[in-house]
């Protein structure tokens, strides 16, 4: 076995991981886009459901190590703040 063989295997493995991570990140971005669209459409129920899905997708990505846990926490906080500000009762 030569050094080239192990390097080639390492490259194949990293490509598989890269594509898997890309898929997860893409689904997170899709959830985020759907949530923002629902908020802009002033649909509180749909936005709430999409926020729940977004939080779940972010937590899953963080637990797998695809996204940094502090970045995920920051994004969740900002999205909840955005939701609350958008649907605050007029006083």
Phi and psi in degrees as a GROMACS rama.xvg file:
@    title "Ramachandran Plot"
@    xaxis  label "Phi"
@    yaxis  label "Psi"
@TYPE xy
-102.847  169.236  UNK-2
-63.2316  -29.1837  UNK-3
-67.5194  -34.5306  UNK-4
-63.1718  -46.4787  UNK-5
-69.5294  -33.8173  UNK-6
-66.6817  -39.073  UNK-7
-65.9907  -41.2973  UNK-8
-64.5724  -43.1695  UNK-9
-59.665  -39.7429  UNK-10
-66.4402  -43.4233  UNK-11
-60.6245  -43.442  UNK-12
-63.4538  -42.0447  UNK-13
-67.3533  -32.8069  UNK-14
-65.728  -40.8961  UNK-15
-61.7148  -46.0608  UNK-16
-64.3549  -40.3106  UNK-17
-61.9156  -43.2068  UNK-18
-67.9683  -37.4091  UNK-19
-65.2636  -44.1232  UNK-20
-65.0522  -38.8458  UNK-21
-62.5112  -40.4915  UNK-22
-63.146  -44.4137  UNK-23
-65.2809  -43.9615  UNK-24
-62.4995  -38.953  UNK-25
-63.8132  -41.7329  UNK-26
-67.1672  -33.7019  UNK-27
-65.0435  -44.8994  UNK-28
-63.7961  -36.4798  UNK-29
-65.5252  -43.7625  UNK-30
-60.8952  -41.5786  UNK-31
-63.9432  -44.1749  UNK-32
-62.8099  -43.4011  UNK-33
-63.1637  -39.4336  UNK-34
-63.4048  -48.5469  UNK-35
-63.1894  -40.7232  UNK-36
-62.6393  -40.2908  UNK-37
-66.1108  -38.8736  UNK-38
-65.5233  -43.9136  UNK-39
-66.0548  -27.8187  UNK-40
-82.5557  -1.36223  UNK-41
62.5086  31.489  UNK-42
-99.8143  96.2602  UNK-43
-64.5079  -42.6807  UNK-44
-65.8523  -46.4302  UNK-45
-64.9939  -40.0741  UNK-46
-63.5847  -39.9761  UNK-47
-63.5003  -43.321  UNK-48
-64.4208  -42.226  UNK-49
-68.3396  -33.463  UNK-50
-64.6401  -41.6916  UNK-51
-62.5026  -42.5781  UNK-52
-65.8167  -39.358  UNK-53
-63.7028  -44.7062  UNK-54
-62.0042  -41.1495  UNK-55
-64.5645  -43.7482  UNK-56
-63.9584  -41.0186  UNK-57
-65.1276  -44.1276  UNK-58
-63.4092  -38.348  UNK-59
-64.366  -44.6462  UNK-60
-63.7629  -37.6297  UNK-61
-69.0403  -40.4099  UNK-62
-67.7759  -28.7048  UNK-63
-84.3014  -7.9378  UNK-64
82.393  13.3751  UNK-65
-77.7707  -39.895  UNK-66
-117.589  149.073  UNK-67
-68.0303  137.663  UNK-68
-64.9759  -31.2031  UNK-69
-73.642  -36.4674  UNK-70
-65.5471  -38.5304  UNK-71
-65.2501  -44.2092  UNK-72
-61.0133  -42.6943  UNK-73
-63.7634  -42.851  UNK-74
-67.0656  -41.7206  UNK-75
-61.2344  -44.0295  UNK-76
-61.0473  -44.4542  UNK-77
-66.9273  -37.367  UNK-78
-70.3064  -39.0638  UNK-79
-66.8379  -40.4621  UNK-80
-62.4562  -41.9145  UNK-81
-62.3676  -43.5769  UNK-82
-62.4353  -48.4848  UNK-83
-64.7239  -39.6337  UNK-84
-68.7289  -34.708  UNK-85
-72.9439  -32.4754  UNK-86
-114.142  23.6169  UNK-87
-66.8257  141.625  UNK-88
-69.484  133.309  UNK-89
-72.5712  124.176  UNK-90
